[in-house]
Amino acid sequence: MSVPRARMLQLMKAQCQLFSTTFNPDGVRTGNKILRQRLRGPALAAYYPRKLVTIRDLQKEFASLDLFVEDEADEDRLEHIAALKARGKGAPKKKKEAAQKGGPRKK
Amino acid sequence: MSMFQRAKKFDLGCFTNIKVIRDHTKRKAFEATEPERQALRYIIRNTTLPARTRAIAQLQLTQMHNYTRPTQIRNRCILGGKSRGVLRDFKMSRFNFRMQALAGNIPGVKKASW
């Protein structure tokens, strides 16, 4: 036994009212599926781990307690530069006055 | 435009090269503009709206900066910045994953043997 289509539509309408869904018997594209999607920006933006605490931060924090935090990597770097300079292989000093007078000016 | 440029303060705690920084910038740009993009996409998909409105929305969506496009985002290895062969679950390229797994640095991962 078949139910007339009008009756089925009535049923669908009542159903939609009850469960507060959209009554769309013709299947018109309303783009609601876009609105139903969740935002994935926060998950995507959290992919790479963020920098939390650096040695600089520790040094700043402990400076108020008169404690010194050692930064080994930075000390190694300074030592390396000092060694270079002792051999006369360091980076040249920046020119201040001479560059402005004689050198080519940047526009 | 400034939001699509690199962050003033360096905020990454993983391996970094320019490609990783760029990808991170794209992710942040996408996060910032995602509601706008979704709204435009809704207007475009909605066939009950006038055709002119939908065409304008299409134009606006295509004229957004390409850093705001989710397809520009690519998962990269957090230990080496490589873009290929990256395992999504561990965010690592296959070789880095192998090295870390063999060293026992990844909890619950064990080399299969039977």
Backbone of each chain as ProteinMPNN parsed JSONL, in Angstrom:
{"seq_chain_A": "MSVPRARMLQLMKAQCQLFSTTFNPDGVRTGNKILRQRLRGPALAAYYPRKLVTIRDLQKEFASLDLFVEDEADEDRLEHIAALKARGKGAPKKKKEAAQKGGPRKK", "coords_chain_A": {"N_chain_A": [[0.843, -1.205, 0.0], [0.499, 2.184, -0.857], [1.604, 5.405, 0.229], [0.176, 8.613, -0.24], [2.001, 11.32, -1.813], [1.626, 13.929, -0.916], [0.8, 13.532, 1.671], [3.044, 12.4, 2.796], [4.745, 14.582, 2.617], [3.557, 16.305, 4.395], [4.028, 14.896, 6.72], [6.813, 15.03, 6.769], [7.172, 17.75, 7.099], [6.065, 18.206, 9.6], [7.835, 16.705, 11.065], [10.185, 18.175, 10.691], [9.503, 20.52, 11.965], [9.252, 19.612, 14.567], [11.829, 18.651, 15.242], [13.279, 20.825, 14.719], [14.643, 21.206, 12.208], [15.659, 22.052, 8.824], [13.103, 22.446, 6.464], [13.127, 21.066, 3.452], [11.973, 20.007, 0.825], [12.462, 19.781, -1.919], [15.126, 19.488, -2.179], [16.813, 21.688, -2.589], [19.85, 23.452, -3.152], [21.228, 24.973, -0.513], [23.537, 25.646, 0.63], [23.987, 25.057, 3.236], [25.637, 23.163, 4.236], [28.123, 24.219, 4.339], [27.918, 25.945, 6.472], [27.612, 24.151, 8.454], [30.054, 23.017, 8.771], [32.978, 22.585, 10.8], [35.275, 24.982, 12.171], [38.567, 24.864, 11.063], [40.835, 26.235, 11.43], [42.135, 26.873, 14.014], [43.164, 24.332, 14.736], [44.906, 23.82, 12.608], [46.669, 25.94, 12.818], [47.997, 25.306, 15.096], [49.969, 23.531, 14.522], [52.857, 23.592, 14.376], [55.255, 23.418, 17.025], [55.295, 25.919, 19.548], [57.576, 28.459, 20.6], [58.466, 28.45, 23.914], [59.913, 29.049, 26.48], [62.866, 30.878, 26.701], [66.471, 31.027, 27.103], [67.205, 33.607, 27.571], [64.856, 34.63, 28.747], [64.905, 33.271, 31.163], [67.257, 34.301, 32.219], [66.496, 36.958, 32.575], [64.447, 36.65, 34.442], [65.778, 35.557, 36.655], [67.572, 37.487, 37.246], [66.523, 39.344, 38.952], [66.706, 38.062, 41.328], [69.323, 38.128, 41.842], [70.738, 36.07, 40.63], [72.716, 34.2, 38.353], [72.289, 33.009, 35.106], [73.662, 30.57, 33.069], [74.49, 30.737, 29.68], [75.334, 28.518, 27.572], [75.663, 28.116, 24.822], [75.787, 30.695, 23.81], [78.058, 31.605, 25.075], [80.001, 29.958, 23.942], [79.873, 30.93, 21.361], [80.774, 33.587, 21.666], [83.327, 33.075, 22.554], [84.428, 31.859, 20.323], [84.346, 33.989, 18.531], [86.097, 35.708, 19.801], [88.448, 34.279, 19.565], [88.804, 34.329, 16.798], [89.183, 37.067, 16.415], [91.537, 37.424, 17.776], [93.287, 36.238, 16.083], [93.209, 37.97, 14.087], [91.178, 37.644, 12.239], [88.646, 38.472, 12.392], [85.301, 39.888, 11.971], [85.024, 42.929, 10.1], [84.991, 46.259, 11.564], [82.071, 48.296, 11.829], [81.613, 50.982, 9.612], [81.132, 54.337, 10.477], [81.159, 57.348, 10.371], [82.706, 57.803, 8.073], [81.464, 56.4, 6.001], [79.145, 57.808, 5.564], [80.049, 60.246, 4.584], [81.904, 59.829, 2.371], [81.237, 57.403, 1.057], [78.992, 55.573, -1.188], [75.697, 56.719, -1.161], [72.72, 55.484, 0.268], [69.481, 55.456, -1.106]], "CA_chain_A": [[0.0, 0.0, 0.0], [1.371, 3.354, -1.012], [1.134, 6.611, 0.895], [0.271, 9.738, -1.185], [3.185, 12.172, -1.601], [1.237, 15.083, -0.115], [0.746, 13.088, 3.07], [4.446, 12.241, 3.215], [5.314, 15.919, 2.8], [3.021, 16.8, 5.666], [4.783, 14.207, 7.779], [8.19, 15.588, 6.801], [7.099, 19.106, 7.626], [5.87, 18.076, 11.044], [9.096, 16.198, 11.601], [11.146, 19.268, 10.691], [9.115, 21.463, 13.015], [9.523, 18.988, 15.869], [13.265, 18.541, 15.527], [13.841, 22.112, 14.302], [15.539, 21.098, 11.052], [15.138, 22.824, 7.692], [12.202, 21.694, 5.583], [13.617, 21.326, 2.102], [11.552, 18.789, 0.128], [12.973, 19.711, -3.295], [16.574, 19.29, -2.175], [17.481, 22.873, -3.127], [21.164, 23.657, -2.522], [21.229, 26.223, 0.238], [24.879, 25.904, 1.152], [24.025, 24.888, 4.69], [26.711, 22.257, 4.653], [29.281, 25.056, 4.676], [27.719, 26.476, 7.825], [27.71, 23.058, 9.424], [31.452, 22.603, 8.94], [33.695, 23.197, 11.916], [36.448, 25.765, 11.785], [39.772, 24.06, 11.287], [41.972, 27.141, 11.565], [42.912, 26.708, 15.253], [43.918, 23.075, 14.714], [45.983, 23.93, 11.628], [47.667, 26.905, 13.279], [48.734, 24.76, 16.237], [50.783, 22.403, 14.034], [54.257, 23.694, 14.8], [55.392, 23.769, 18.441], [55.696, 27.311, 19.764], [58.684, 28.699, 21.524], [57.848, 28.77, 25.205], [60.835, 29.767, 27.363], [64.237, 30.937, 26.211], [67.461, 31.274, 28.163], [67.089, 35.051, 27.868], [63.77, 34.829, 29.707], [65.383, 32.792, 32.462], [68.225, 35.272, 32.727], [65.761, 38.14, 33.048], [63.701, 36.305, 35.649], [66.653, 35.313, 37.798], [68.388, 38.668, 37.531], [65.955, 40.037, 40.103], [67.122, 37.332, 42.535], [70.792, 38.169, 41.835], [71.288, 34.792, 40.194], [73.177, 34.272, 36.969], [72.009, 31.806, 34.32], [74.702, 30.423, 32.067], [74.039, 30.407, 28.326], [76.55, 27.878, 27.048], [75.785, 28.312, 23.372], [76.206, 32.074, 23.571], [79.455, 31.728, 25.502], [80.809, 29.322, 22.89], [79.906, 31.841, 20.219], [81.64, 34.722, 21.991], [84.687, 32.544, 22.607], [84.835, 31.643, 18.933], [84.607, 35.3, 17.935], [87.309, 36.24, 20.418], [89.584, 33.564, 18.966], [88.959, 34.855, 15.436], [89.72, 38.418, 16.483], [92.929, 37.32, 18.217], [94.077, 35.872, 14.911], [93.036, 39.007, 13.075], [90.269, 37.162, 11.193], [87.285, 38.83, 12.783], [84.529, 40.732, 11.059], [85.474, 44.32, 10.197], [84.105, 47.15, 12.311], [81.166, 49.07, 10.982], [82.007, 52.371, 9.387], [80.033, 55.227, 10.863], [81.235, 58.696, 9.782], [83.313, 57.8, 6.738], [80.522, 55.892, 5.002], [78.154, 58.836, 5.234], [80.642, 61.33, 3.797], [82.513, 59.483, 1.097], [80.692, 56.225, 0.404], [77.753, 55.768, -1.944], [74.563, 56.855, -0.239], [71.494, 54.733, -0.062], [68.33, 56.352, -1.22]], "C_chain_A": [[0.859, 1.228, 0.0], [0.732, 4.563, -0.35], [1.212, 7.753, -0.105], [1.396, 10.696, -0.802], [2.851, 13.376, -0.711], [1.255, 14.738, 1.374], [2.171, 12.953, 3.622], [5.091, 13.592, 3.483], [4.829, 16.528, 4.111], [3.805, 16.199, 6.834], [6.177, 14.808, 7.919], [8.204, 16.97, 7.427], [6.952, 19.08, 9.148], [7.158, 17.636, 11.723], [10.109, 17.339, 11.735], [10.807, 20.282, 11.776], [9.487, 20.917, 14.388], [10.999, 19.047, 16.208], [14.03, 19.774, 15.073], [14.957, 21.935, 13.268], [14.905, 21.835, 9.883], [14.27, 21.93, 6.816], [12.57, 22.032, 4.146], [13.278, 20.135, 1.227], [12.144, 18.665, -1.275], [14.472, 19.474, -3.346], [17.311, 20.452, -2.798], [18.807, 23.075, -2.394], [21.187, 25.005, -1.819], [22.591, 26.523, 0.855], [24.994, 25.696, 2.648], [25.158, 23.991, 5.142], [27.99, 23.034, 4.954], [29.155, 25.563, 6.112], [27.877, 25.391, 8.871], [29.157, 22.662, 9.683], [32.076, 23.284, 10.147], [34.866, 23.989, 11.392], [37.699, 24.945, 12.062], [41.015, 24.92, 11.405], [42.788, 26.914, 12.83], [43.758, 25.437, 15.253], [45.103, 23.177, 13.76], [47.084, 24.853, 12.145], [48.5, 26.352, 14.432], [49.669, 23.636, 15.812], [52.21, 22.465, 14.566], [54.33, 24.039, 16.279], [55.889, 25.203, 18.599], [56.853, 27.371, 20.742], [58.101, 29.149, 22.852], [58.788, 29.626, 26.06], [62.216, 29.752, 26.725], [65.18, 31.207, 27.373], [67.451, 32.743, 28.553], [66.015, 35.309, 28.916], [64.206, 34.419, 31.105], [66.337, 33.803, 33.077], [67.511, 36.495, 33.288], [65.058, 37.849, 34.358], [64.621, 36.229, 36.858], [67.523, 36.507, 38.138], [67.855, 39.407, 38.753], [66.338, 39.363, 41.411], [68.641, 37.308, 42.67], [71.385, 36.818, 41.505], [71.658, 34.911, 38.726], [72.897, 32.948, 36.272], [73.021, 31.726, 33.183], [74.096, 30.043, 30.717], [75.236, 29.841, 27.57], [76.758, 28.161, 25.57], [76.306, 29.712, 23.067], [77.664, 32.26, 23.972], [80.391, 31.111, 24.473], [80.973, 30.266, 21.71], [80.866, 32.994, 20.477], [83.102, 34.29, 22.014], [85.259, 32.384, 21.198], [85.189, 32.972, 18.276], [85.893, 35.896, 18.483], [88.546, 35.591, 19.807], [89.863, 34.094, 17.56], [89.649, 36.218, 15.475], [91.177, 38.393, 16.881], [93.834, 36.969, 17.039], [93.958, 36.923, 13.808], [92.098, 38.61, 11.963], [88.824, 37.557, 11.488], [86.597, 39.667, 11.734], [85.003, 42.178, 11.196], [84.482, 45.164, 10.976], [83.233, 47.931, 11.349], [81.68, 50.488, 10.832], [80.833, 53.265, 9.749], [80.097, 56.545, 10.097], [81.664, 58.647, 8.312], [82.305, 57.387, 5.665], [79.529, 56.971, 4.585], [78.74, 59.931, 4.355], [81.037, 60.866, 2.395], [81.788, 58.398, 0.322], [79.417, 56.525, -0.361], [76.56, 55.774, -0.99], [73.393, 56.001, -0.701], [70.336, 55.713, -0.144], [67.13, 55.752, -0.513]], "O_chain_A": [[1.828, 1.324, 0.752], [-0.487, 4.735, -0.358], [2.233, 7.874, -0.783], [1.707, 10.865, 0.377], [3.654, 13.794, 0.124], [1.666, 15.539, 2.214], [2.457, 13.341, 4.755], [5.869, 13.753, 4.424], [5.586, 17.175, 4.835], [4.186, 16.884, 7.783], [6.658, 15.061, 9.024], [9.113, 17.322, 8.179], [7.617, 19.82, 9.873], [7.52, 18.119, 12.796], [10.797, 17.458, 12.748], [11.695, 20.834, 12.426], [9.97, 21.646, 15.255], [11.382, 19.439, 17.31], [15.261, 19.781, 15.042], [16.064, 22.447, 13.434], [13.732, 22.205, 9.948], [14.649, 20.81, 6.472], [12.348, 23.151, 3.684], [14.153, 19.332, 0.906], [12.311, 17.551, -1.772], [15.036, 19.281, -4.423], [18.325, 20.252, -3.467], [18.888, 22.897, -1.178], [21.169, 26.053, -2.465], [22.767, 27.541, 1.525], [25.978, 26.107, 3.264], [25.59, 24.052, 6.293], [28.836, 22.578, 5.722], [30.129, 25.609, 6.864], [28.226, 25.66, 10.02], [29.457, 22.04, 10.702], [31.739, 24.422, 10.475], [35.39, 23.714, 10.313], [37.872, 24.401, 13.153], [42.129, 24.399, 11.471], [44.008, 26.774, 12.75], [44.905, 25.44, 15.701], [46.186, 22.679, 14.064], [48.271, 24.596, 11.944], [49.583, 26.864, 14.718], [50.12, 22.862, 16.656], [52.707, 21.496, 15.14], [53.552, 24.867, 16.753], [56.784, 25.645, 17.879], [57.071, 26.486, 21.569], [57.336, 30.111, 22.911], [58.495, 30.791, 26.332], [62.675, 28.709, 26.259], [64.756, 31.565, 28.472], [67.662, 33.089, 29.716], [66.212, 36.089, 29.848], [63.929, 35.102, 32.092], [66.258, 34.126, 34.263], [67.876, 37.006, 34.347], [65.058, 38.672, 35.273], [64.313, 36.748, 37.931], [68.147, 36.541, 39.199], [68.619, 40.018, 39.5], [66.307, 39.986, 42.472], [69.189, 36.575, 43.492], [72.43, 36.453, 42.043], [71.009, 35.621, 37.958], [73.234, 31.885, 36.793], [73.211, 32.683, 32.433], [73.279, 29.126, 30.635], [76.041, 30.581, 27.005], [77.876, 28.413, 25.121], [77.149, 29.899, 22.189], [78.415, 32.973, 23.307], [81.445, 31.668, 24.166], [82.054, 30.39, 21.135], [81.676, 33.341, 19.617], [83.992, 35.014, 21.568], [86.41, 32.727, 20.927], [86.185, 33.082, 17.562], [86.676, 36.504, 17.754], [89.556, 36.252, 19.563], [91.018, 34.284, 17.179], [90.56, 36.497, 14.695], [91.973, 39.208, 16.414], [95.003, 37.356, 17.004], [94.538, 36.777, 12.731], [92.181, 39.151, 10.86], [87.893, 37.02, 10.888], [87.201, 40.099, 10.751], [85.348, 42.609, 12.297], [83.296, 44.845, 11.05], [83.611, 48.189, 10.207], [82.122, 51.113, 11.796], [79.69, 52.993, 9.382], [79.223, 56.842, 9.282], [81.103, 59.317, 7.445], [82.287, 57.943, 4.567], [79.122, 57.051, 3.426], [78.054, 60.484, 3.495], [80.588, 61.408, 1.386], [81.718, 58.442, -0.906], [78.828, 57.595, -0.208], [76.451, 54.916, -0.114], [73.133, 55.834, -1.893], [70.232, 56.66, 0.636], [66.058, 56.357, -0.495]]}, "seq_chain_B": "MSMFQRAKKFDLGCFTNIKVIRDHTKRKAFEATEPERQALRYIIRNTTLPARTRAIAQLQLTQMHNYTRPTQIRNRCILGGKSRGVLRDFKMSRFNFRMQALAGNIPGVKKASW", "coords_chain_B": {"N_chain_B": [[47.966, 44.036, 4.626], [49.973, 43.344, 6.272], [49.48, 41.263, 7.958], [50.009, 39.014, 6.555], [52.635, 38.81, 6.451], [55.761, 37.733, 7.875], [55.835, 36.972, 11.39], [56.619, 39.516, 13.758], [57.923, 38.899, 16.084], [59.87, 36.107, 16.712], [58.392, 33.0, 16.91], [58.56, 30.243, 16.897], [59.229, 26.942, 18.003], [60.453, 24.783, 16.92], [62.464, 22.99, 14.472], [63.713, 25.399, 12.209], [63.452, 26.841, 9.043], [63.269, 29.015, 6.194], [61.129, 28.039, 4.795], [59.578, 26.665, 6.629], [58.861, 28.764, 8.316], [57.376, 30.303, 6.545], [55.269, 28.573, 5.967], [54.125, 28.435, 8.477], [53.285, 31.065, 8.747], [51.331, 31.102, 6.764], [49.497, 29.357, 7.869], [48.649, 30.819, 10.083], [47.523, 33.018, 8.816], [45.442, 31.805, 7.455], [43.916, 30.93, 9.612], [43.093, 33.361, 10.643], [41.427, 34.399, 8.66], [39.487, 32.563, 8.199], [36.628, 32.51, 8.98], [35.596, 34.524, 7.284], [36.164, 33.468, 4.748], [34.576, 31.159, 4.842], [32.056, 32.298, 5.008], [31.864, 33.555, 2.514], [32.019, 31.302, 0.902], [29.669, 30.058, 1.621], [27.768, 31.838, 0.592], [28.31, 31.556, -2.106], [27.638, 28.878, -2.578], [24.934, 28.881, -2.049], [22.039, 28.472, -3.686], [19.715, 29.842, -3.606], [20.131, 32.509, -3.416], [20.475, 35.695, -5.173], [21.915, 35.654, -8.483], [23.83, 37.557, -9.04], [24.852, 38.424, -6.581], [26.099, 36.073, -5.814], [28.025, 35.814, -7.773], [29.615, 38.018, -7.209], [30.55, 37.298, -4.707], [32.073, 35.099, -5.434], [34.095, 36.351, -6.883], [35.254, 37.911, -4.875], [36.226, 35.928, -3.205], [38.137, 34.71, -4.819], [39.872, 36.756, -5.043], [41.134, 37.014, -2.656], [44.084, 36.995, -0.584], [46.68, 34.694, -1.401], [47.849, 33.4, 0.706], [45.846, 32.977, 2.487], [44.588, 30.732, 1.801], [43.534, 27.435, 2.295], [44.658, 25.318, 0.91], [47.219, 25.986, 0.483], [48.643, 25.301, 2.609], [51.004, 23.133, 4.003], [52.004, 20.157, 5.469], [54.929, 20.012, 7.376], [58.105, 18.601, 8.322], [58.916, 18.634, 11.76], [61.406, 18.349, 12.689], [63.223, 18.553, 10.661], [62.238, 20.114, 8.654], [61.469, 19.085, 6.258], [59.257, 18.423, 3.465], [58.226, 16.265, 2.284], [57.146, 12.87, 2.635], [56.214, 13.009, 5.253], [55.106, 11.92, 8.338], [51.908, 12.103, 9.497], [50.917, 11.666, 12.06], [53.094, 11.938, 13.718], [54.314, 14.213, 12.943], [56.705, 14.23, 11.619], [59.396, 13.634, 9.317], [59.963, 10.625, 7.431], [62.516, 9.526, 7.841], [63.556, 10.932, 10.054], [61.65, 10.159, 11.839], [62.213, 7.439, 12.042], [64.776, 7.496, 13.173], [64.256, 8.734, 15.654], [62.448, 6.932, 16.723], [63.946, 4.588, 16.915], [65.764, 5.434, 18.767], [64.184, 5.484, 20.915], [62.686, 7.688, 21.623], [60.065, 8.229, 21.081], [57.086, 7.715, 22.582], [55.55, 4.552, 22.964], [56.166, 3.545, 20.485], [57.569, 0.951, 18.674], [59.998, -1.121, 17.179], [58.926, -3.448, 14.823], [58.991, -6.942, 15.182], [58.949, -10.312, 14.476]], "CA_chain_B": [[48.914, 43.034, 4.119], [51.02, 43.017, 7.251], [49.199, 39.995, 8.636], [50.518, 37.9, 5.761], [54.09, 38.788, 6.548], [56.269, 36.986, 9.018], [55.618, 37.586, 12.693], [57.738, 40.361, 14.188], [58.677, 38.154, 17.098], [60.034, 34.71, 16.32], [57.613, 32.257, 17.899], [58.58, 28.81, 16.624], [60.135, 26.212, 18.87], [60.929, 23.582, 16.246], [63.444, 23.306, 13.427], [63.184, 26.476, 11.374], [64.068, 27.493, 7.892], [62.293, 29.984, 5.678], [59.917, 27.352, 4.339], [58.746, 26.394, 7.813], [58.303, 30.048, 8.774], [56.357, 30.698, 5.573], [54.112, 27.714, 6.166], [53.512, 28.862, 9.736], [52.589, 32.322, 8.451], [50.121, 30.77, 6.021], [48.535, 28.773, 8.801], [48.058, 31.879, 10.903], [46.675, 33.839, 7.943], [44.214, 31.046, 7.2], [43.113, 30.939, 10.827], [42.502, 34.689, 10.838], [40.425, 34.741, 7.647], [38.618, 31.419, 7.91], [35.193, 32.838, 8.982], [35.276, 35.288, 6.073], [36.171, 32.526, 3.629], [33.414, 30.273, 4.939], [30.868, 33.088, 4.68], [31.834, 33.703, 1.055], [31.717, 29.988, 0.311], [28.239, 29.808, 1.838], [27.015, 32.645, -0.379], [28.495, 30.981, -3.436], [26.941, 27.595, -2.686], [23.508, 29.028, -1.814], [21.401, 28.739, -4.984], [18.522, 30.677, -3.448], [20.522, 33.93, -3.473], [20.569, 36.176, -6.566], [23.142, 35.23, -9.182], [24.82, 38.627, -8.989], [25.5, 38.336, -5.266], [26.979, 34.9, -5.775], [29.187, 36.085, -8.631], [30.486, 38.952, -6.476], [31.216, 36.523, -3.662], [33.116, 34.304, -6.102], [35.215, 37.246, -7.198], [35.931, 38.289, -3.63], [36.973, 34.772, -2.693], [39.333, 34.456, -5.63], [40.818, 37.858, -4.913], [41.808, 37.027, -1.35], [45.511, 36.673, -0.661], [46.796, 33.234, -1.515], [48.246, 32.834, 2.0], [44.665, 32.648, 3.28], [43.97, 29.571, 1.168], [43.986, 26.269, 3.049], [45.436, 24.377, 0.11], [48.614, 26.418, 0.466], [49.279, 24.777, 3.811], [51.619, 21.827, 3.77], [52.644, 19.664, 6.691], [56.378, 19.876, 7.242], [58.761, 17.897, 9.427], [59.321, 19.598, 12.782], [62.817, 18.155, 13.031], [64.123, 18.85, 9.545], [61.59, 21.015, 7.723], [61.169, 18.452, 4.97], [57.828, 18.456, 3.179], [57.785, 14.99, 1.711], [57.301, 11.713, 3.512], [55.991, 13.422, 6.637], [54.062, 11.143, 8.995], [51.016, 13.098, 10.101], [50.735, 11.426, 13.495], [54.282, 12.317, 14.483], [54.792, 15.482, 12.373], [58.125, 14.036, 11.335], [59.658, 12.929, 8.078], [60.097, 9.19, 7.72], [63.841, 9.198, 8.364], [63.638, 11.452, 11.419], [60.805, 9.3, 12.674], [62.947, 6.183, 12.283], [65.865, 7.756, 14.115], [63.699, 8.997, 16.979], [61.813, 5.714, 17.217], [65.001, 3.638, 17.308], [66.391, 5.952, 19.982], [63.231, 5.342, 22.01], [62.175, 8.994, 22.048], [58.633, 8.358, 20.811], [56.422, 6.744, 23.45], [54.624, 3.597, 22.364], [56.582, 3.094, 19.153], [58.574, -0.089, 18.816], [60.284, -1.76, 15.901], [58.232, -4.73, 14.753], [59.847, -8.107, 14.984], [58.227, -11.545, 14.829]], "C_chain_B": [[49.853, 42.547, 5.21], [50.756, 41.666, 7.91], [49.712, 38.803, 7.842], [52.028, 37.882, 5.725], [54.489, 38.033, 7.801], [55.996, 37.729, 10.322], [56.847, 38.389, 13.09], [58.611, 39.605, 15.176], [58.699, 36.694, 16.675], [59.35, 33.815, 17.341], [57.602, 30.754, 17.653], [59.61, 28.11, 17.508], [60.685, 24.958, 18.227], [62.059, 23.96, 15.294], [62.88, 24.419, 12.557], [64.075, 26.723, 10.174], [62.966, 28.355, 7.281], [61.001, 29.299, 5.25], [58.973, 27.053, 5.501], [58.08, 27.68, 8.284], [57.165, 30.48, 7.855], [55.085, 29.877, 5.775], [53.36, 28.113, 7.429], [52.717, 30.152, 9.524], [51.284, 32.049, 7.716], [49.06, 30.197, 6.944], [47.853, 29.86, 9.619], [47.13, 32.755, 10.061], [45.355, 33.122, 7.667], [43.307, 31.076, 8.422], [42.386, 32.275, 10.981], [41.343, 34.943, 9.873], [39.417, 33.626, 7.405], [37.122, 31.762, 7.97], [34.769, 33.589, 7.725], [35.185, 34.356, 4.863], [34.923, 31.649, 3.648], [32.132, 31.023, 4.587], [30.742, 33.245, 3.167], [31.464, 32.386, 0.387], [30.234, 29.659, 0.47], [27.415, 30.573, 0.809], [27.118, 32.03, -1.77], [27.666, 29.711, -3.614], [25.424, 27.746, -2.608], [22.797, 29.42, -3.107], [20.157, 29.597, -4.849], [18.846, 32.164, -3.489], [20.599, 34.381, -4.927], [21.931, 35.88, -7.183], [24.229, 36.282, -9.068], [25.607, 38.599, -7.67], [26.511, 37.199, -5.243], [28.211, 35.144, -6.638], [30.156, 37.017, -7.923], [31.258, 38.207, -5.396], [32.328, 35.672, -4.249], [34.349, 35.148, -6.379], [35.992, 37.585, -5.935], [36.78, 37.143, -3.098], [38.248, 34.548, -3.507], [40.342, 35.58, -5.478], [41.46, 37.946, -3.541], [43.258, 36.586, -1.536], [45.7, 35.159, -0.661], [47.302, 32.594, -0.22], [47.039, 32.459, 2.849], [43.98, 31.388, 2.777], [44.45, 28.302, 1.871], [44.821, 25.306, 2.228], [46.897, 24.776, 0.023], [49.388, 25.808, 1.635], [49.792, 23.378, 3.549], [52.278, 21.383, 5.068], [54.127, 19.482, 6.456], [56.934, 19.213, 8.485], [59.219, 18.91, 10.475], [60.779, 19.408, 13.18], [63.742, 18.521, 11.881], [63.509, 19.763, 8.509], [61.239, 20.393, 6.391], [59.659, 18.379, 4.75], [57.323, 17.121, 2.653], [58.026, 13.86, 2.688], [57.13, 12.074, 4.964], [54.845, 12.588, 7.215], [53.196, 12.094, 9.797], [50.939, 12.924, 11.614], [51.91, 11.934, 14.313], [54.876, 13.632, 14.005], [56.266, 15.403, 12.013], [58.282, 13.362, 9.984], [60.052, 11.488, 8.421], [61.453, 8.848, 8.31], [63.999, 9.695, 9.791], [62.796, 10.604, 12.36], [61.548, 8.018, 13.024], [64.019, 6.378, 13.333], [65.329, 7.937, 15.541], [63.1, 7.731, 17.571], [62.869, 4.719, 17.679], [65.687, 4.104, 18.585], [65.446, 5.873, 21.17], [62.644, 6.654, 22.472], [60.681, 9.15, 21.828], [57.907, 7.3, 21.633], [55.509, 5.829, 22.655], [55.019, 3.106, 20.995], [57.736, 2.111, 19.319], [58.797, -0.742, 17.462], [59.655, -3.148, 15.889], [59.226, -5.853, 14.513], [59.069, -9.352, 15.387], [58.767, -12.711, 14.064]], "O_chain_B": [[50.454, 41.479, 5.096], [51.686, 41.0, 8.366], [49.839, 37.705, 8.383], [52.634, 37.047, 5.054], [53.665, 37.738, 8.666], [55.935, 38.958, 10.35], [57.977, 37.997, 12.798], [59.84, 39.654, 15.125], [57.667, 36.122, 16.323], [59.691, 33.861, 18.523], [56.719, 30.057, 18.154], [60.71, 28.616, 17.729], [61.317, 24.146, 18.902], [62.548, 25.09, 15.302], [61.701, 24.392, 12.203], [65.298, 26.801, 10.29], [61.854, 28.411, 7.806], [59.92, 29.883, 5.325], [57.753, 27.167, 5.385], [56.893, 27.694, 8.61], [56.128, 30.958, 8.313], [53.975, 30.409, 5.756], [52.13, 28.129, 7.458], [51.617, 30.309, 10.053], [50.26, 32.672, 7.997], [47.876, 30.51, 6.819], [46.639, 29.831, 9.825], [46.077, 33.184, 10.533], [44.291, 33.741, 7.646], [42.091, 31.227, 8.302], [41.227, 32.322, 11.391], [40.383, 35.627, 10.227], [38.582, 33.73, 6.506], [36.388, 31.34, 7.077], [33.706, 33.32, 7.166], [34.255, 34.445, 4.062], [34.293, 31.422, 2.615], [31.233, 30.47, 3.952], [29.658, 33.088, 2.605], [30.693, 32.359, -0.572], [29.618, 29.065, -0.415], [26.479, 30.029, 0.224], [26.141, 31.989, -2.517], [27.067, 29.494, -4.668], [24.692, 26.857, -3.043], [22.925, 30.551, -3.574], [19.595, 30.038, -5.852], [17.941, 32.993, -3.587], [20.77, 33.554, -5.822], [22.954, 35.859, -6.499], [25.413, 35.952, -9.005], [26.83, 38.73, -7.644], [27.621, 37.338, -4.728], [29.314, 34.731, -6.28], [31.372, 36.843, -8.016], [32.449, 38.439, -5.189], [33.395, 35.532, -3.65], [35.483, 34.728, -6.148], [37.223, 37.552, -5.919], [37.892, 37.343, -2.61], [39.302, 34.237, -2.953], [41.529, 35.395, -5.749], [42.248, 38.856, -3.284], [43.607, 35.907, -2.501], [44.96, 34.434, 0.004], [47.198, 31.379, -0.055], [47.171, 31.714, 3.819], [42.914, 31.016, 3.269], [45.656, 28.11, 2.029], [45.615, 24.549, 2.787], [47.727, 24.002, -0.454], [50.619, 25.8, 1.649], [49.107, 22.547, 2.952], [53.02, 22.144, 5.689], [54.542, 18.876, 5.468], [56.329, 19.251, 9.556], [59.832, 19.923, 10.137], [61.329, 20.218, 13.926], [64.927, 18.773, 12.1], [64.193, 20.156, 7.563], [60.766, 21.082, 5.487], [58.883, 18.286, 5.701], [56.116, 16.888, 2.59], [58.98, 13.881, 3.466], [57.812, 11.522, 5.827], [53.75, 12.553, 6.654], [53.687, 12.806, 10.672], [50.901, 13.903, 12.36], [51.744, 12.318, 15.471], [55.841, 14.121, 14.592], [56.987, 16.397, 12.093], [57.41, 12.609, 9.553], [60.423, 11.184, 9.554], [61.55, 7.983, 9.181], [64.514, 8.976, 10.648], [63.165, 10.36, 13.509], [61.516, 7.566, 14.168], [64.174, 5.573, 14.252], [65.864, 7.378, 16.499], [63.223, 7.479, 18.77], [62.708, 4.078, 18.718], [66.139, 3.289, 19.389], [65.84, 6.156, 22.301], [62.15, 6.745, 23.595], [60.082, 10.101, 22.33], [58.096, 6.106, 21.403], [54.779, 6.282, 21.773], [54.287, 2.325, 20.389], [58.728, 2.386, 19.995], [57.854, -0.892, 16.685], [59.829, -3.927, 16.826], [60.173, -5.718, 13.739], [58.58, -9.441, 16.513], [58.286, -13.832, 14.227]]}, "name": "protein", "num_of_chains": 2, "seq": "MSVPRARMLQLMKAQCQLFSTTFNPDGVRTGNKILRQRLRGPALAAYYPRKLVTIRDLQKEFASLDLFVEDEADEDRLEHIAALKARGKGAPKKKKEAAQKGGPRKKMSMFQRAKKFDLGCFTNIKVIRDHTKRKAFEATEPERQALRYIIRNTTLPARTRAIAQLQLTQMHNYTRPTQIRNRCILGGKSRGVLRDFKMSRFNFRMQALAGNIPGVKKASW"}
